Amino acid sequence: MRFNILIAEDEDDVRNLLKSIVGIFFLKEYPFLELDIKTVSNGQEALKIAKTQHLDLILTDIVMPIMDGLNFIKEVRNFDKNVPILVLSALSSKDSIDDIMQVGANNYTNKPLNHKLFMAQIKVFVDFYLRRQNRYNKKAINLFSKNIYKRKIEFFIDKEEDLFEFWEFVVDGIFDKYKIQKVLHLTYEIELAMIKKGFSNSIIIEEDDKNFYVTLLDADKLPYQDMMKFIEYEDISENEYKLDGYFLSLVIVKYDEDRKNSISIKKTDLNKDISKKELLSKLSNISTDDVESFLNDISFVSVDIYNLEEVSNINESKKIVKNILNYFREFNSTLLNFGVFKSLNLSFGKLISFLEKLDDEVLKDNEKRILLSKMLQGMVDDLEFFINGLFIEKTIKNIDFLDEKFEKSCKNIYTTFSS
């Protein structure tokens, strides 16, 4: 798997140092990635590369000859809204940073570099890239039919973050078209139970002209009685699943166009007093500036969450949690202003209250602190993906799944660490 980085920096020594630092970091953290780093000395040269080659990450200075970093970023955003851009600059005033973020940068770090912060910022971008990669295979394994399309998609699940990749794919490709909420909820609950017991397995999606098939491998790792409780709880009928020891297969019937068009947004507590038409109208009125500011804040809090995993000093840990809380309060205030995310507001409020009273013993215990960091990051990743897909990329048309998943993530956090 290839990962392409462009570094724009006018000082030769700094440019070479950045290339070396990044190269060593990838060799240590992501040895399976084929890294390609290109370096240039000004924005004009950088723009030529950005226009002609696929890039997965851009690192750029601001003060450069011929074309400065601000104009370079503006030009890039005219044709590429998605490539992550991290600014490295000695400009540190609030106005300078505001200018940098407003032209389209995803994050900012001061020079001279704080090595640990810089690596954490890079990690956020690379991990997000990896979560977007799907794994493919070709072998029919579902218990319903072998007469399927030759393609299949396989998700390897050994940690909760892997479930995010599964959700992302399904939302982009299936969820907005077919009634599969029950299948998704069942799959999520079973996989989460496996993860908590330390098990790993695969989820495989197959398809024919009439149906989708979702198959969970290694189903025998959970007791049969537990598996049936999950199935009964989600009210999965006998014709919707087949359980045969090693496999659990679920079928999703494809609807014709008329039936697909008649499916309305499920009325949960999130929007129970809002019709679909009114809801879409409210969403369309939300400011792009508000959304981009929200996403920028998420990228900053991700760094604090990552740092929480790395520190061992209790005072430093408490300081980081305080920073995270400040971000979360701003997030909740922004969500409240949107006016349509009532359930998310409630979930966030409970999580904030819990973190405000967090027992110092959680932060003193290395394993608990690391687990807290990972759970918070998973929740923030979900929120970032959802907000980006709903308002920026406009690929998400159903807002119910995050309502339930986000509430569950928040509850899992304060349930796990409550004394």
C-alpha positions as CSV (number, residue, x, y, z in Angstrom):
1,M,0.0,0.0,0.0
2,R,1.5,3.3,-1.1
3,F,1.4,6.5,0.9
4,N,2.4,9.8,-0.8
5,I,3.7,12.8,1.1
6,L,4.7,16.2,-0.2
7,I,6.9,18.5,1.9
8,A,7.1,22.2,0.9
9,E,9.8,24.1,2.9
10,D,12.2,26.7,1.6
11,E,15.1,26.0,4.1
12,D,17.2,23.1,2.9
13,D,18.3,21.9,6.3
14,V,14.7,22.0,7.7
15,R,13.4,20.3,4.5
16,N,15.9,17.5,4.8
17,L,15.3,17.1,8.5
18,L,11.5,16.8,8.0
19,K,12.0,14.1,5.4
20,S,14.3,12.2,7.7
21,I,12.0,12.5,10.7
22,V,8.9,11.4,8.8
23,G,10.7,8.6,7.1
24,I,12.0,7.1,10.4
25,F,8.5,7.5,12.0
26,F,6.8,5.6,9.1
27,L,9.5,2.9,9.2
28,K,8.8,2.3,12.9
29,E,5.0,2.8,13.0
30,Y,3.8,1.8,9.5
31,P,6.5,-0.6,8.0
32,F,3.8,-2.1,5.7
33,L,3.3,1.2,3.9
34,E,5.3,2.0,0.8
35,L,6.3,5.6,1.6
36,D,7.0,8.1,-1.2
37,I,8.2,11.6,0.1
38,K,8.6,14.4,-2.4
39,T,10.2,17.7,-1.3
40,V,10.1,21.2,-2.9
41,S,11.3,24.6,-1.8
42,N,8.3,26.8,-2.7
43,G,4.5,26.8,-3.2
44,Q,4.7,27.0,-6.9
45,E,6.7,23.7,-7.2
46,A,4.4,22.1,-4.7
47,L,1.3,23.1,-6.7
48,K,2.7,21.5,-9.8
49,I,3.0,18.2,-8.0
50,A,-0.3,18.5,-6.2
51,K,-2.1,19.0,-9.6
52,T,-0.4,16.0,-11.3
53,Q,0.0,13.4,-8.6
54,H,-2.1,11.8,-6.0
55,L,-1.1,12.9,-2.5
56,D,-2.2,11.4,0.9
57,L,-0.6,14.2,3.0
58,I,0.9,17.6,2.5
59,L,3.3,19.3,5.0
60,T,3.9,22.9,4.2
61,D,5.6,26.0,5.5
62,I,3.9,29.4,5.1
63,V,6.7,31.9,4.4
64,M,8.2,30.7,1.1
65,P,9.5,32.4,-2.1
66,I,7.6,32.6,-5.4
67,M,4.4,31.3,-3.9
68,D,3.8,31.3,-0.1
69,G,2.0,28.6,1.8
70,L,-1.4,30.4,2.2
71,N,-1.8,30.8,-1.6
72,F,-0.6,27.3,-2.2
73,I,-3.2,25.9,0.2
74,K,-5.9,28.1,-1.5
75,E,-5.0,26.7,-4.9
76,V,-5.0,23.1,-3.7
77,R,-8.4,23.5,-2.2
78,N,-9.8,24.6,-5.5
79,F,-9.3,21.1,-6.9
80,D,-8.8,18.8,-3.9
81,K,-11.0,19.2,-0.8
82,N,-9.8,16.0,0.9
83,V,-6.0,15.8,1.0
84,P,-4.9,16.5,4.6
85,I,-2.7,19.6,4.9
86,L,-0.6,20.1,8.0
87,V,1.1,23.6,8.3
88,L,4.5,23.9,10.0
89,S,5.3,27.5,10.6
90,A,7.1,29.9,13.0
91,L,4.0,32.3,12.7
92,S,2.2,31.8,16.0
93,S,-0.1,34.7,16.5
94,K,-3.8,33.9,16.8
95,D,-4.5,36.0,13.6
96,S,-1.9,34.0,11.7
97,I,-3.3,30.7,12.8
98,D,-6.8,31.8,12.0
99,D,-5.7,32.7,8.5
100,I,-4.0,29.4,8.0
101,M,-7.0,27.4,9.1
102,Q,-9.5,29.5,7.1
103,V,-7.7,28.9,3.8
104,G,-8.2,25.1,4.2
105,A,-5.4,23.7,6.4
106,N,-6.4,20.7,8.5
107,N,-4.0,21.4,11.4
108,Y,-1.1,23.6,12.5
109,T,2.1,23.1,14.5
110,N,4.7,25.6,15.5
111,K,8.4,25.7,14.5
112,P,10.7,24.7,16.0
113,L,8.9,21.4,16.1
114,N,7.6,19.7,19.2
115,H,8.6,16.3,18.0
116,K,6.0,14.4,20.0
117,L,3.2,16.7,19.0
118,F,4.3,16.5,15.3
119,M,4.3,12.7,15.3
120,A,0.9,12.6,17.0
121,Q,-0.6,14.9,14.3
122,I,0.9,12.8,11.5
123,K,-0.5,9.6,13.2
124,V,-4.0,11.1,13.2
125,F,-3.9,11.6,9.4
126,V,-2.3,8.2,8.6
127,D,-4.7,6.3,10.9
128,F,-7.7,7.9,9.2
129,Y,-6.2,7.0,5.8
130,L,-5.8,3.4,6.9
131,R,-9.4,3.1,8.2
132,R,-10.6,4.1,4.7
133,Q,-8.9,1.2,3.0
134,N,-11.0,-1.9,2.3
135,R,-9.7,-5.4,2.0
136,Y,-11.0,-7.5,-0.9
137,N,-11.2,-11.3,-1.4
138,K,-13.1,-13.7,-3.8
139,K,-14.8,-16.7,-2.2
140,A,-18.5,-17.2,-1.5
141,I,-19.0,-18.3,2.1
142,N,-22.6,-17.3,3.2
143,L,-25.1,-19.9,4.2
144,F,-27.9,-18.7,1.9
145,S,-26.6,-18.9,-1.6
146,K,-23.4,-19.7,-3.6
147,N,-24.8,-18.1,-6.7
148,I,-23.4,-14.6,-5.9
149,Y,-21.3,-12.0,-7.7
150,K,-17.7,-12.9,-7.8
151,R,-16.6,-10.0,-5.6
152,K,-16.7,-10.0,-1.9
153,I,-15.6,-7.5,0.8
154,E,-14.0,-8.7,3.9
155,F,-13.4,-6.7,7.1
156,F,-10.9,-8.1,9.6
157,I,-12.0,-7.2,13.2
158,D,-9.8,-7.4,16.2
159,K,-10.4,-4.0,17.9
160,E,-13.3,-1.5,18.1
161,E,-11.7,0.9,15.6
162,D,-12.1,-1.8,12.9
163,L,-15.8,-1.6,13.4
164,F,-15.6,2.0,12.3
165,E,-14.3,0.9,8.9
166,F,-17.2,-1.5,8.6
167,W,-19.8,1.2,9.5
168,E,-18.2,3.6,7.1
169,F,-18.4,1.3,4.1
170,V,-22.0,0.2,4.8
171,V,-23.2,3.8,5.3
172,D,-21.5,4.9,2.0
173,G,-22.8,1.9,0.0
174,I,-25.9,0.3,1.5
175,F,-27.4,1.9,4.6
176,D,-29.1,4.8,2.9
177,K,-30.9,2.5,0.4
178,Y,-32.1,-0.5,2.3
179,K,-33.7,-1.3,5.6
180,I,-30.7,-3.0,7.3
181,Q,-30.7,-1.3,10.7
182,K,-31.4,-4.6,12.5
183,V,-28.5,-6.3,10.8
184,L,-26.1,-3.5,11.6
185,H,-27.1,-3.4,15.2
186,L,-26.8,-7.2,15.6
187,T,-23.4,-7.2,13.9
188,Y,-22.1,-4.4,16.0
189,E,-23.3,-6.0,19.3
190,I,-21.8,-9.4,18.4
191,E,-18.5,-8.0,17.3
192,L,-18.2,-5.8,20.4
193,A,-18.8,-8.8,22.6
194,M,-16.0,-10.7,20.8
195,I,-13.6,-7.8,21.1
196,K,-14.2,-7.5,24.8
197,K,-13.4,-11.2,25.2
198,G,-10.2,-10.7,23.2
199,F,-11.4,-12.5,20.0
200,S,-10.8,-11.5,16.4
201,N,-12.8,-12.5,13.3
202,S,-14.0,-11.3,9.9
203,I,-17.2,-9.8,8.5
204,I,-17.8,-10.6,4.9
205,I,-20.3,-8.9,2.6
206,E,-21.5,-10.6,-0.6
207,E,-24.2,-9.8,-3.1
208,D,-26.4,-11.2,-5.8
209,D,-29.2,-9.7,-7.9
210,K,-31.8,-9.9,-5.0
211,N,-29.9,-9.8,-1.7
212,F,-26.9,-8.7,0.3
213,Y,-25.3,-11.3,2.6
214,V,-23.4,-10.3,5.8
215,T,-21.5,-13.3,7.2
216,L,-19.6,-13.3,10.6
217,L,-16.9,-15.8,10.7
218,D,-15.8,-17.6,13.9
219,A,-19.3,-17.3,15.3
220,D,-18.5,-20.3,17.5
221,K,-16.2,-18.1,19.7
222,L,-19.3,-16.8,21.5
223,P,-21.6,-19.3,23.3
224,Y,-24.6,-20.3,21.3
225,Q,-27.0,-19.0,24.0
226,D,-25.3,-15.6,23.9
227,M,-25.6,-15.4,20.1
228,M,-29.3,-16.3,20.2
229,K,-29.9,-13.6,22.9
230,F,-28.4,-11.0,20.5
231,I,-30.6,-12.3,17.6
232,E,-33.8,-12.3,19.7
233,Y,-33.1,-8.9,21.1
234,E,-32.8,-7.4,17.6
235,D,-35.9,-9.3,16.5
236,I,-34.2,-11.0,13.6
237,S,-36.7,-13.4,12.1
238,E,-35.8,-17.0,11.1
239,N,-35.7,-16.3,7.4
240,E,-33.2,-13.4,8.0
241,Y,-30.3,-15.5,9.5
242,K,-28.6,-18.8,9.4
243,L,-26.3,-20.0,12.2
244,D,-24.2,-23.0,11.6
245,G,-21.4,-23.3,14.1
246,Y,-18.5,-21.4,12.5
247,F,-20.7,-19.1,10.4
248,L,-23.6,-16.6,11.1
249,S,-25.1,-15.3,7.9
250,L,-27.6,-12.5,7.6
251,V,-29.6,-11.7,4.5
252,I,-30.7,-8.2,3.4
253,V,-33.4,-8.1,0.7
254,K,-32.9,-5.5,-2.0
255,Y,-35.9,-3.3,-2.4
256,D,-37.2,-2.0,-5.8
257,E,-36.9,1.7,-6.6
258,D,-40.4,2.5,-5.5
259,R,-39.9,0.8,-2.1
260,K,-36.5,2.4,-1.7
261,N,-38.0,5.9,-2.4
262,S,-40.7,5.3,0.2
263,I,-38.3,4.6,3.0
264,S,-38.3,7.7,5.3
265,I,-35.8,8.6,8.0
266,K,-36.7,6.7,11.2
267,K,-38.1,9.0,13.9
268,T,-35.9,8.6,16.9
269,D,-35.6,10.9,19.9
270,L,-33.1,12.7,17.8
271,N,-35.7,14.2,15.5
272,K,-39.1,12.9,16.6
273,D,-40.8,16.3,16.2
274,I,-39.2,17.0,12.8
275,S,-40.4,15.7,9.5
276,K,-37.9,14.5,6.9
277,K,-38.5,17.6,4.8
278,E,-38.0,19.9,7.8
279,L,-34.9,18.1,9.0
280,L,-33.2,18.4,5.6
281,S,-34.1,22.0,5.5
282,K,-32.5,22.6,8.9
283,L,-29.3,20.8,7.9
284,S,-29.0,22.8,4.7
285,N,-29.0,26.0,6.7
286,I,-26.0,25.1,8.8
287,S,-23.0,27.2,8.1
288,T,-20.0,25.6,6.3
289,D,-17.7,27.8,8.4
290,D,-19.3,26.3,11.6
291,V,-18.8,22.8,10.2
292,E,-15.2,23.4,9.2
293,S,-14.4,25.0,12.5
294,F,-15.9,22.0,14.2
295,L,-13.8,19.6,12.2
296,N,-10.6,21.6,12.9
297,D,-11.3,21.4,16.6
298,I,-11.8,17.6,16.3
299,S,-8.3,17.3,14.8
300,F,-6.8,19.3,17.7
301,V,-8.6,17.2,20.4
302,S,-7.3,14.0,18.7
303,V,-3.8,15.1,19.5
304,D,-4.7,15.6,23.1
305,I,-6.4,12.2,23.3
306,Y,-3.3,10.6,21.7
307,N,-1.0,12.4,24.2
308,L,-3.2,11.1,27.1
309,E,-2.1,7.6,26.0
310,E,1.6,8.6,26.1
311,V,2.0,10.5,29.4
312,S,2.5,8.9,32.8
313,N,2.6,11.9,35.1
314,I,-0.8,12.3,36.9
315,N,-0.7,16.1,36.9
316,E,0.1,16.1,33.1
317,S,-2.7,13.6,32.6
318,K,-5.2,15.8,34.5
319,K,-4.1,18.8,32.4
320,I,-4.8,16.9,29.2
321,V,-8.2,15.7,30.4
322,K,-9.0,19.3,31.2
323,N,-8.1,20.3,27.6
324,I,-10.2,17.5,26.2
325,L,-13.1,18.7,28.4
326,N,-12.8,22.2,27.0
327,Y,-13.0,20.9,23.5
328,F,-15.9,18.6,24.3
329,R,-17.9,21.5,25.9
330,E,-17.3,23.5,22.7
331,F,-18.4,20.5,20.6
332,N,-21.6,20.1,22.6
333,S,-22.4,23.9,22.3
334,T,-21.9,23.7,18.5
335,L,-24.1,20.6,18.2
336,L,-26.7,22.4,20.3
337,N,-26.6,25.4,17.9
338,F,-27.2,23.0,15.0
339,G,-30.6,22.3,16.6
340,V,-31.2,18.7,15.3
341,F,-28.8,16.6,17.4
342,K,-30.7,16.4,20.7
343,S,-29.7,12.8,21.5
344,L,-26.0,13.5,20.8
345,N,-26.2,16.6,23.1
346,L,-27.6,14.4,25.8
347,S,-24.9,11.7,25.4
348,F,-22.1,14.3,25.2
349,G,-23.5,16.0,28.4
350,K,-23.4,12.7,30.3
351,L,-19.8,12.0,29.1
352,I,-18.7,15.5,30.1
353,S,-20.2,15.1,33.5
354,F,-18.4,11.8,34.0
355,L,-15.0,13.2,32.8
356,E,-15.3,16.2,35.1
357,K,-15.5,13.7,38.1
358,L,-13.0,11.2,36.7
359,D,-11.3,9.2,39.4
360,D,-7.5,9.9,39.6
361,E,-7.0,6.2,39.9
362,V,-8.0,5.8,36.2
363,L,-5.3,8.2,35.2
364,K,-2.7,6.6,37.5
365,D,-3.3,3.2,36.1
366,N,-1.4,2.9,32.8
367,E,-3.7,0.3,31.2
368,K,-6.9,2.1,32.2
369,R,-5.5,5.5,30.9
370,I,-4.5,4.0,27.6
371,L,-7.9,2.2,27.2
372,L,-9.7,5.5,28.0
373,S,-7.6,7.3,25.3
374,K,-8.5,4.6,22.7
375,M,-12.2,4.7,23.5
376,L,-12.3,8.5,23.3
377,Q,-10.4,8.5,20.0
378,G,-12.8,5.9,18.5
379,M,-15.8,8.1,19.5
380,V,-14.2,11.3,18.1
381,D,-13.3,9.4,14.9
382,D,-16.9,8.4,14.4
383,L,-18.1,12.0,15.0
384,E,-15.5,13.4,12.6
385,F,-16.5,11.0,9.8
386,F,-20.2,11.6,10.3
387,I,-20.0,15.4,10.4
388,N,-17.7,15.4,7.4
389,G,-19.9,13.0,5.4
390,L,-23.1,14.8,6.3
391,F,-22.0,18.4,5.7
392,I,-18.9,18.5,3.5
393,E,-18.9,15.4,1.3
394,K,-22.7,15.0,1.6
395,T,-22.4,11.2,1.3
396,I,-24.6,10.5,4.4
397,K,-28.3,10.8,4.1
398,N,-29.5,9.1,7.2
399,I,-28.6,10.5,10.6
400,D,-30.0,7.8,12.8
401,F,-27.0,5.4,13.0
402,L,-24.7,7.9,14.7
403,D,-27.4,8.8,17.2
404,E,-27.5,5.2,18.5
405,K,-23.8,4.4,18.0
406,F,-22.6,7.7,19.6
407,E,-24.9,7.2,22.6
408,K,-23.5,3.6,23.0
409,S,-19.9,4.8,22.7
410,C,-20.4,7.5,25.5
411,K,-22.2,5.0,27.7
412,N,-19.4,2.4,27.2
413,I,-16.8,4.9,28.3
414,Y,-18.4,6.0,31.6
415,T,-19.7,2.5,32.3
416,T,-16.2,1.0,31.8
417,F,-14.5,3.5,34.2
418,S,-17.2,4.1,36.8
419,S,-16.1,2.7,40.2
